[in-house]
C-alpha cells in the first residue's frame, strides 16, 4: 500500500509540474540554462565591448599625440625667435608643415577610432537586445 501511495504521489507531482510548466509558471527546461547561441552572442558582445574600449584608448592616444606636436611646434617657434638664424637649420615654415600634417592625420585617425568605437558599442547594444529577445532580426556581428 505504501508503495502504491508513493507511486501515485510521484505521478501526481509529475502531472502537476507538467500542468504548471504548460501554464508558463515553471520553465523546467530553460531555467538557468544557456544555449550555445546565447553563449556565442554573449561572447560577441564581450568582444565588441573590448574593441570599443581599445578604440577609445587609441583616440585618446591620438589626442595626446596631437598635443605633443602642437607643443613641439610652439616650442620650436619660441626657440627659433630667441636664437640666431644659424642655430636652426629648419625654418618654422618647414617645421609647421611637418607638424600640421601630423596633427591633421592624427585628427583623422582619432575621428576614425571614435567612429569605430561607437560602431562596436552599437553592435554590442544590438546583440544585447537580441539576447534579451527584443530584436527580431539577427543581423551580423
N, C-alpha and C positions, 0 to 999 in steps of 0.2 A: 504494500500500500504506500509506504514511504517513497519507494522508487517511482511509482506512478505519479505521485504528487510532485516530485522533483521534475519529472519529465514534463508534466503539464505546466508547471510554473515556468520552465525553460521555454516551452513552446509559446506560452502566453507572453512572456517577455520579448521573445523574438518578434512576434506579430505586433506587439505594442511599439517596439522600436522601429519596425518597418513602417507602421502607420504614422508614427511621429516623423520619420525621415521623409515619407511621402508627402506629408503636410508642410515640409520645409522647416520644421522645428529643430531637427538634429541632422546635421550633414556628416554622417559617419564616414563617407568616402573621401572627402576633401579637407576635413578639419585638420589643419596643421600640415597638410601635405603640399609639397611644391612640385609642380610638373616640370619636366625638362624644358618646356617652352618658357615657363615663368623664370626658371633659373637662368636661361640664356638671355632673356630680356633684362633681368637684373644685372647680369654681367655686362651687357651692352650699356646700360645706364651708368654703371660704375666707370666704364671706360670713357664714356662721354664726359663725365664729371671730372675725371683726372685730366683728360685732354683740355678741357676748358680752363682748368686751373693752370696748366702748363702754358697755354697761350696767353692767359692774363699775365703770368710772370714774364713771358717774353716781351709783351707790350710794355710792361714796367721797365724792363731792361733797356728797351729802345728809348724810352723817355730819358733814362739816365745817360745813355749814350749820346743823345741829342744835347742834353745839358752839358756834358763833358766837352763837346765840340763847340758849343756856344761860348763856354768859358775859355776854351783854348784860343778861339779867335779874338775874344775880347782882351785876354791877357797879352796875346801877341801884338795886337794893335797898340796897347799901352806901352809895352816894352819897346816897340818899334819907334814910337814917338820920343821916348826917353833916350834912346841910343843914337849913335851916328849912323848914317845910311850904310857905311861899310860893314857894320856889325851884323847886319842881316842880309842874307843872300836872296831871300824870297820876299817879294813885295806883299803888302797886305792884300792887294787885289788877287794875287795868285793864291794866297792863304785863304782868302774869303771864298774863292771859287771852290777850293778843296773842301772847306768846312761846310759851306752851304749845300754842296752836292751830297755830302754825307748826311747832313741834317734832313734834307729833302727825302732822300732814300730811306733813312731810318723812320721818318714820319710815315711814309707809305707802308713800310713793313709793320710799324706799330698799328696802323689802321687795319691792315690785313689780319694781324694777330687778334685784335679786338673783335673783328667781324667773325673770325673763325671760332673764337671763344664763345661768342654769342650763339653761333650756329650749333656748337656742341651742347650748350645749355638748352637750347630749344629742342634738340633731339632727345636729350635726357628727359625733359618735361613731357614730350610726346610719348616716349616709351613708358614713363611713369603712369600716364593716363591709360595707355594700353594695358599695362599691368593691372591697373585698378578696374579695368573693364569699361572705361569711359570713352575710349576711342574705338571706332568701328573698323577703320581700315588699318591694316598692319603697316603699310609704308615700307620704307627702307631704313636701315640702321645708319 
